[in-house]
Amino acid sequence: MTALRAVKPSRRNQMSFSEILVFMVPIVFFTLVLYGTLAWTIYVSFADWKTIAPNYQFTGFKWYEFLFNQARFWVDVQNNLKWLILGVVPTVIIATLLAYLLELAPFPGLESYVRTLILYPVAMSFIVTGTIWSWMYQPDRGVFATLLRLVGLTPKLTFTTNPDTATYWLILIFVWQYLGFAVIIIQSSLRTSELLEMVEAATVDGASKLRILVDIVVPNIRSGLLVLVSLLLISTLKVFDIVYIVTFGGPGISTDVLSLNMWITFFQQHLVSAGAAIGVIIFFLAFVLVIPYTIYALRNWFE
């Protein structure tokens, strides 16, 4: 009987042929599609496809050199770095504070109302968001200009018309739209039985709310922060809709980003290989930034 009992678990661990088909076939299919298209994009970036007609003649790093010699490309890289830093860090900090304040709210109805209010922008597409904020940013008849005139102020507003500050106003739109998403992720990390018990014990011991946030809450929501930061990094790297709708890269090329440059290069200039090269560069940046961050976080946060 002992031998039979020892054999049964090993049989349960073996997958049947039908289970292999159900689980492995979709995984293999999507893996082939994903990495197949990635490999095709990389090869096209080394080809000489510069018209509507395909041309797969290998030309090496021709189009990468073409991009690196453009001033616009380096403006795009700088702007993407601004999006990475200013789009991620404020969103995480504000979302953490807001989620913590919502957990401290004495009235459950108020917490539900505020959470719904900040989550609403997430349900909107970036096209709709960009259209709304472009109306708000209009220097003469926009929402902000109208409100200031109502109180007797007539300042000269240059939200997206000033090349030096336009990118920062676009990043504000990103923070506004992703804030609710970030709050939900952090709130889900806050609502664990172990963390709630620790917060309750610290409260009984007389710890201040700020001390509880810094010493107890933040160190114990690292898993949620890891997921949130990774998703925000990827989202800022591929940002396109907001820039396309609000400024289309202007004034001049001051707010241009890599994804918009790729779209213009590919669809308007028909430099297909150059557009593929920009896509490969975006993928490389995501790989270089997100993967090392994830490895670092896993090693230092979950040891």
C-alpha positions as a Markdown table, in Angstrom:
| # | Residue | x | y | z |
|---|---|---|---|---|
| 1 | Met | 0.0 | 0.0 | 0.0 |
| 2 | Thr | 2.8 | 2.4 | 0.8 |
| 3 | Ala | 4.4 | 1.8 | -2.6 |
| 4 | Leu | 1.0 | 2.4 | -4.4 |
| 5 | Arg | 0.5 | 5.7 | -2.4 |
| 6 | Ala | 4.0 | 6.8 | -3.5 |
| 7 | Val | 3.2 | 6.1 | -7.2 |
| 8 | Lys | -0.1 | 8.0 | -7.3 |
| 9 | Pro | 1.3 | 11.6 | -6.8 |
| 10 | Ser | 3.8 | 11.0 | -9.6 |
| 11 | Arg | 1.0 | 10.0 | -12.0 |
| 12 | Arg | -1.0 | 13.1 | -11.1 |
| 13 | Asn | 2.0 | 15.3 | -11.9 |
| 14 | Gln | 2.3 | 13.8 | -15.4 |
| 15 | Met | 0.5 | 15.9 | -18.1 |
| 16 | Ser | -1.7 | 14.0 | -20.5 |
| 17 | Phe | -1.5 | 14.6 | -24.3 |
| 18 | Ser | -4.7 | 16.7 | -24.2 |
| 19 | Glu | -3.4 | 18.9 | -21.4 |
| 20 | Ile | -0.2 | 19.4 | -23.4 |
| 21 | Leu | -2.2 | 20.5 | -26.4 |
| 22 | Val | -4.4 | 22.9 | -24.3 |
| 23 | Phe | -1.5 | 24.6 | -22.5 |
| 24 | Met | 1.6 | 24.2 | -24.7 |
| 25 | Val | 0.1 | 24.9 | -28.2 |
| 26 | Pro | -1.1 | 28.4 | -27.4 |
| 27 | Ile | 2.2 | 29.2 | -25.7 |
| 28 | Val | 4.2 | 28.0 | -28.6 |
| 29 | Phe | 2.0 | 29.8 | -31.1 |
| 30 | Phe | 2.2 | 33.2 | -29.4 |
| 31 | Thr | 5.9 | 32.8 | -28.8 |
| 32 | Leu | 6.5 | 32.1 | -32.5 |
| 33 | Val | 4.3 | 35.1 | -33.5 |
| 34 | Leu | 6.0 | 37.4 | -31.0 |
| 35 | Tyr | 9.6 | 36.6 | -31.7 |
| 36 | Gly | 8.9 | 35.9 | -35.4 |
| 37 | Thr | 7.6 | 39.5 | -35.9 |
| 38 | Leu | 10.5 | 40.8 | -33.7 |
| 39 | Ala | 13.1 | 39.0 | -35.9 |
| 40 | Trp | 11.4 | 40.2 | -39.1 |
| 41 | Thr | 11.5 | 43.8 | -37.8 |
| 42 | Ile | 15.1 | 43.5 | -36.9 |
| 43 | Tyr | 16.0 | 42.1 | -40.4 |
| 44 | Val | 13.9 | 44.9 | -42.1 |
| 45 | Ser | 16.0 | 47.5 | -40.2 |
| 46 | Phe | 19.1 | 46.1 | -41.9 |
| 47 | Ala | 17.5 | 46.0 | -45.3 |
| 48 | Asp | 17.1 | 48.8 | -47.9 |
| 49 | Trp | 13.3 | 49.1 | -47.9 |
| 50 | Lys | 12.7 | 52.8 | -48.6 |
| 51 | Thr | 9.6 | 52.9 | -50.8 |
| 52 | Ile | 6.2 | 51.3 | -50.9 |
| 53 | Ala | 7.7 | 48.3 | -52.7 |
| 54 | Pro | 9.5 | 45.8 | -50.4 |
| 55 | Asn | 13.3 | 45.6 | -50.7 |
| 56 | Tyr | 15.0 | 43.1 | -48.5 |
| 57 | Gln | 18.6 | 43.7 | -49.7 |
| 58 | Phe | 20.9 | 43.6 | -46.7 |
| 59 | Thr | 22.6 | 47.0 | -46.1 |
| 60 | Gly | 24.0 | 46.6 | -42.6 |
| 61 | Phe | 23.8 | 49.6 | -40.3 |
| 62 | Lys | 22.9 | 52.1 | -43.0 |
| 63 | Trp | 19.6 | 53.2 | -41.5 |
| 64 | Tyr | 20.9 | 53.3 | -38.0 |
| 65 | Glu | 23.7 | 55.7 | -39.1 |
| 66 | Phe | 21.0 | 57.7 | -40.9 |
| 67 | Leu | 19.1 | 58.1 | -37.7 |
| 68 | Phe | 22.1 | 58.8 | -35.5 |
| 69 | Asn | 23.1 | 61.7 | -37.8 |
| 70 | Gln | 19.7 | 63.4 | -37.4 |
| 71 | Ala | 19.3 | 66.0 | -34.8 |
| 72 | Arg | 15.7 | 65.0 | -34.5 |
| 73 | Phe | 16.6 | 61.6 | -33.3 |
| 74 | Trp | 18.6 | 62.9 | -30.3 |
| 75 | Val | 15.8 | 65.3 | -29.4 |
| 76 | Asp | 13.5 | 62.3 | -29.4 |
| 77 | Val | 15.8 | 60.4 | -27.1 |
| 78 | Gln | 16.0 | 63.3 | -24.7 |
| 79 | Asn | 12.3 | 63.7 | -24.6 |
| 80 | Asn | 11.8 | 60.0 | -24.0 |
| 81 | Leu | 14.2 | 60.2 | -21.1 |
| 82 | Lys | 12.1 | 63.1 | -19.7 |
| 83 | Trp | 9.0 | 61.0 | -20.0 |
| 84 | Leu | 10.7 | 58.1 | -18.3 |
| 85 | Ile | 11.7 | 60.1 | -15.3 |
| 86 | Leu | 9.0 | 62.7 | -14.9 |
| 87 | Gly | 6.2 | 60.4 | -16.0 |
| 88 | Val | 7.1 | 57.6 | -13.6 |
| 89 | Val | 8.5 | 59.1 | -10.4 |
| 90 | Pro | 5.7 | 61.7 | -9.7 |
| 91 | Thr | 3.0 | 59.1 | -10.6 |
| 92 | Val | 4.3 | 56.6 | -8.2 |
| 93 | Ile | 4.9 | 59.1 | -5.3 |
| 94 | Ile | 1.5 | 60.8 | -5.7 |
| 95 | Ala | -0.3 | 57.4 | -6.1 |
| 96 | Thr | 1.3 | 56.1 | -3.0 |
| 97 | Leu | 0.3 | 59.1 | -0.9 |
| 98 | Leu | -3.2 | 59.1 | -2.3 |
| 99 | Ala | -3.7 | 55.4 | -1.8 |
| 100 | Tyr | -2.6 | 55.7 | 1.8 |
| 101 | Leu | -4.9 | 58.7 | 2.4 |
| 102 | Leu | -7.8 | 56.8 | 0.9 |
| 103 | Glu | -7.1 | 53.9 | 3.3 |
| 104 | Leu | -7.2 | 56.4 | 6.2 |
| 105 | Ala | -10.5 | 58.0 | 5.0 |
| 106 | Pro | -13.0 | 57.8 | 7.9 |
| 107 | Phe | -16.0 | 57.6 | 5.6 |
| 108 | Pro | -16.1 | 54.5 | 3.2 |
| 109 | Gly | -18.5 | 56.3 | 0.9 |
| 110 | Leu | -16.0 | 59.1 | 0.4 |
| 111 | Glu | -13.2 | 56.7 | -0.4 |
| 112 | Ser | -15.3 | 54.9 | -3.0 |
| 113 | Tyr | -16.3 | 58.2 | -4.6 |
| 114 | Val | -12.7 | 59.6 | -4.8 |
| 115 | Arg | -11.4 | 56.2 | -6.1 |
| 116 | Thr | -14.0 | 56.2 | -8.8 |
| 117 | Leu | -13.2 | 59.8 | -9.7 |
| 118 | Ile | -9.5 | 59.3 | -10.1 |
| 119 | Leu | -10.0 | 55.9 | -11.9 |
| 120 | Tyr | -12.3 | 57.4 | -14.5 |
| 121 | Pro | -9.5 | 58.8 | -16.7 |
| 122 | Val | -8.0 | 55.3 | -17.1 |
| 123 | Ala | -11.2 | 54.3 | -19.0 |
| 124 | Met | -10.6 | 57.0 | -21.5 |
| 125 | Ser | -8.5 | 56.4 | -24.6 |
| 126 | Phe | -5.4 | 58.6 | -25.1 |
| 127 | Ile | -7.1 | 60.1 | -28.2 |
| 128 | Val | -10.0 | 61.4 | -26.1 |
| 129 | Thr | -7.6 | 62.5 | -23.4 |
| 130 | Gly | -5.4 | 64.3 | -25.8 |
| 131 | Thr | -8.4 | 66.1 | -27.4 |
| 132 | Ile | -9.8 | 67.2 | -24.1 |
| 133 | Trp | -6.5 | 68.5 | -22.8 |
| 134 | Ser | -5.7 | 70.3 | -26.1 |
| 135 | Trp | -8.9 | 72.2 | -25.6 |
| 136 | Met | -7.9 | 73.0 | -22.0 |
| 137 | Tyr | -4.4 | 74.1 | -23.1 |
| 138 | Gln | -5.6 | 76.6 | -25.8 |
| 139 | Pro | -4.0 | 79.9 | -24.9 |
| 140 | Asp | -7.0 | 82.1 | -25.8 |
| 141 | Arg | -10.2 | 80.1 | -25.4 |
| 142 | Gly | -9.1 | 77.1 | -23.4 |
| 143 | Val | -10.5 | 76.1 | -20.1 |
| 144 | Phe | -7.6 | 77.5 | -18.0 |
| 145 | Ala | -7.6 | 80.8 | -19.9 |
| 146 | Thr | -11.4 | 81.1 | -19.5 |
| 147 | Leu | -11.3 | 80.4 | -15.7 |
| 148 | Leu | -8.5 | 83.0 | -15.3 |
| 149 | Arg | -10.5 | 85.6 | -17.2 |
| 150 | Leu | -13.5 | 85.0 | -14.9 |
| 151 | Val | -11.5 | 86.0 | -11.9 |
| 152 | Gly | -10.1 | 89.1 | -13.7 |
| 153 | Leu | -6.7 | 87.7 | -14.7 |
| 154 | Thr | -5.4 | 87.8 | -18.3 |
| 155 | Pro | -2.0 | 86.2 | -18.2 |
| 156 | Lys | -0.3 | 85.1 | -21.4 |
| 157 | Leu | -0.6 | 81.3 | -21.4 |
| 158 | Thr | 1.9 | 79.2 | -23.4 |
| 159 | Phe | 1.3 | 75.6 | -22.3 |
| 160 | Thr | 2.1 | 73.8 | -25.5 |
| 161 | Thr | 3.3 | 76.7 | -27.6 |
| 162 | Asn | 6.5 | 77.2 | -25.6 |
| 163 | Pro | 9.2 | 74.8 | -26.9 |
| 164 | Asp | 11.0 | 74.9 | -23.6 |
| 165 | Thr | 8.1 | 73.7 | -21.5 |
| 166 | Ala | 5.6 | 72.0 | -23.9 |
| 167 | Thr | 6.9 | 68.5 | -23.1 |
| 168 | Tyr | 6.3 | 68.9 | -19.4 |
| 169 | Trp | 2.7 | 69.9 | -19.9 |
| 170 | Leu | 2.3 | 66.7 | -22.0 |
| 171 | Ile | 3.8 | 64.6 | -19.3 |
| 172 | Leu | 1.2 | 66.1 | -16.9 |
| 173 | Ile | -1.5 | 64.6 | -19.0 |
| 174 | Phe | 0.2 | 61.2 | -18.7 |
| 175 | Val | 0.4 | 61.5 | -14.9 |
| 176 | Trp | -3.3 | 62.5 | -14.7 |
| 177 | Gln | -4.5 | 59.6 | -16.8 |
| 178 | Tyr | -2.3 | 56.9 | -15.1 |
| 179 | Leu | -2.8 | 58.1 | -11.6 |
| 180 | Gly | -6.0 | 56.1 | -10.9 |
| 181 | Phe | -4.4 | 53.0 | -12.4 |
| 182 | Ala | -1.4 | 53.4 | -10.1 |
| 183 | Val | -3.6 | 54.0 | -7.0 |
| 184 | Ile | -5.6 | 50.8 | -7.6 |
| 185 | Ile | -2.4 | 48.7 | -7.8 |
| 186 | Ile | -1.0 | 50.2 | -4.7 |
| 187 | Gln | -4.3 | 49.9 | -2.8 |
| 188 | Ser | -4.3 | 46.2 | -3.7 |
| 189 | Ser | -0.9 | 45.9 | -2.2 |
| 190 | Leu | -1.9 | 47.7 | 0.9 |
| 191 | Arg | -4.9 | 45.4 | 1.7 |
| 192 | Thr | -3.1 | 42.4 | 2.9 |
| 193 | Ser | -3.8 | 40.9 | 6.3 |
| 194 | Glu | -0.1 | 41.0 | 7.4 |
| 195 | Leu | 0.3 | 44.6 | 6.5 |
| 196 | Leu | -2.9 | 45.6 | 8.1 |
| 197 | Glu | -1.9 | 43.9 | 11.3 |
| 198 | Met | 1.4 | 45.6 | 11.3 |
| 199 | Val | -0.2 | 49.0 | 10.7 |
| 200 | Glu | -2.7 | 48.3 | 13.5 |
| 201 | Ala | 0.1 | 47.3 | 15.9 |
| 202 | Ala | 2.1 | 50.5 | 15.0 |
| 203 | Thr | -1.0 | 52.6 | 15.6 |
| 204 | Val | -1.5 | 51.1 | 19.0 |
| 205 | Asp | 2.1 | 51.8 | 19.9 |
| 206 | Gly | 1.6 | 55.5 | 19.1 |
| 207 | Ala | 3.4 | 55.7 | 15.7 |
| 208 | Ser | 2.5 | 58.7 | 13.6 |
| 209 | Lys | 0.8 | 58.3 | 10.2 |
| 210 | Leu | 3.9 | 59.5 | 8.4 |
| 211 | Arg | 6.1 | 57.2 | 10.3 |
| 212 | Ile | 3.8 | 54.2 | 9.5 |
| 213 | Leu | 3.9 | 55.2 | 5.8 |
| 214 | Val | 7.7 | 55.4 | 5.6 |
| 215 | Asp | 8.8 | 52.6 | 7.8 |
| 216 | Ile | 6.0 | 50.0 | 7.4 |
| 217 | Val | 3.8 | 50.6 | 4.4 |
| 218 | Val | 6.4 | 51.4 | 1.7 |
| 219 | Pro | 8.8 | 48.6 | 2.5 |
| 220 | Asn | 5.9 | 46.1 | 2.5 |
| 221 | Ile | 4.3 | 47.1 | -0.9 |
| 222 | Arg | 7.5 | 46.5 | -2.9 |
| 223 | Ser | 5.8 | 43.8 | -5.1 |
| 224 | Gly | 3.1 | 46.3 | -6.1 |
| 225 | Leu | 5.6 | 49.0 | -6.7 |
| 226 | Leu | 7.7 | 46.6 | -8.8 |
| 227 | Val | 4.8 | 45.9 | -11.1 |
| 228 | Leu | 3.7 | 49.5 | -11.3 |
| 229 | Val | 7.1 | 51.0 | -12.1 |
| 230 | Ser | 7.7 | 48.3 | -14.8 |
| 231 | Leu | 4.3 | 49.1 | -16.5 |
| 232 | Leu | 4.9 | 52.8 | -16.3 |
| 233 | Leu | 8.4 | 52.5 | -17.8 |
| 234 | Ile | 7.0 | 50.6 | -20.8 |
| 235 | Ser | 4.1 | 53.0 | -21.2 |
| 236 | Thr | 6.3 | 56.1 | -21.2 |
| 237 | Leu | 8.7 | 54.5 | -23.8 |
| 238 | Lys | 5.9 | 53.8 | -26.2 |
| 239 | Val | 3.9 | 57.1 | -25.6 |
| 240 | Phe | 2.5 | 58.3 | -28.9 |
| 241 | Asp | -1.2 | 59.3 | -28.8 |
| 242 | Ile | -0.8 | 62.3 | -26.4 |
| 243 | Val | 2.0 | 63.8 | -28.5 |
| 244 | Tyr | 0.2 | 63.1 | -31.8 |
| 245 | Ile | -3.1 | 64.7 | -30.8 |
| 246 | Val | -1.9 | 67.7 | -28.7 |
| 247 | Thr | 1.2 | 68.9 | -30.5 |
| 248 | Phe | 2.2 | 66.5 | -33.3 |
| 249 | Gly | 5.8 | 66.9 | -32.1 |
| 250 | Gly | 5.7 | 70.7 | -32.1 |
| 251 | Pro | 6.5 | 73.5 | -31.7 |
| 252 | Gly | 9.0 | 72.4 | -34.3 |
| 253 | Ile | 10.3 | 69.1 | -33.0 |
| 254 | Ser | 10.5 | 70.2 | -29.4 |
| 255 | Thr | 8.0 | 67.6 | -28.1 |
| 256 | Asp | 8.8 | 64.8 | -30.6 |
| 257 | Val | 9.3 | 61.3 | -29.3 |
| 258 | Leu | 10.7 | 58.1 | -30.8 |
| 259 | Ser | 7.3 | 56.5 | -31.5 |
| 260 | Leu | 6.0 | 59.6 | -33.3 |
| 261 | Asn | 9.2 | 59.8 | -35.3 |
| 262 | Met | 8.8 | 56.1 | -36.2 |
| 263 | Trp | 5.2 | 56.7 | -37.4 |
| 264 | Ile | 6.2 | 59.7 | -39.6 |
| 265 | Thr | 9.2 | 57.9 | -41.0 |
| 266 | Phe | 7.3 | 54.7 | -41.8 |
| 267 | Phe | 3.9 | 56.0 | -43.0 |
| 268 | Gln | 4.6 | 59.5 | -44.3 |
| 269 | Gln | 8.2 | 59.2 | -45.6 |
| 270 | His | 7.9 | 55.5 | -46.5 |
| 271 | Leu | 11.4 | 54.8 | -45.2 |
| 272 | Val | 10.3 | 51.4 | -43.9 |
| 273 | Ser | 13.7 | 50.2 | -42.9 |
| 274 | Ala | 14.4 | 53.4 | -41.0 |
| 275 | Gly | 11.1 | 53.1 | -39.2 |
| 276 | Ala | 11.9 | 49.5 | -38.3 |
| 277 | Ala | 15.2 | 50.6 | -36.9 |
| 278 | Ile | 13.5 | 53.1 | -34.6 |
| 279 | Gly | 11.2 | 50.3 | -33.5 |
| 280 | Val | 14.2 | 48.1 | -32.7 |
| 281 | Ile | 15.8 | 51.0 | -30.7 |
| 282 | Ile | 12.6 | 51.4 | -28.7 |
| 283 | Phe | 12.6 | 47.7 | -28.0 |
| 284 | Phe | 16.3 | 47.8 | -27.0 |
| 285 | Leu | 15.7 | 50.8 | -24.6 |
| 286 | Ala | 12.8 | 48.9 | -23.0 |
| 287 | Phe | 14.9 | 45.8 | -22.6 |
| 288 | Val | 17.9 | 47.7 | -21.2 |
| 289 | Leu | 15.8 | 49.7 | -18.8 |
| 290 | Val | 13.0 | 47.4 | -17.6 |
| 291 | Ile | 14.9 | 44.1 | -17.4 |
| 292 | Pro | 17.8 | 45.4 | -15.2 |
| 293 | Tyr | 15.4 | 47.2 | -13.0 |
| 294 | Thr | 13.3 | 44.1 | -12.5 |
| 295 | Ile | 16.4 | 42.0 | -11.7 |
| 296 | Tyr | 17.7 | 44.6 | -9.3 |
| 297 | Ala | 14.3 | 44.9 | -7.6 |
| 298 | Leu | 14.0 | 41.1 | -7.2 |
| 299 | Arg | 17.5 | 40.7 | -5.8 |
| 300 | Asn | 17.3 | 43.6 | -3.3 |
| 301 | Trp | 13.7 | 43.6 | -2.3 |
| 302 | Phe | 12.9 | 40.0 | -2.0 |
| 303 | Glu | 16.0 | 38.4 | -0.5 |
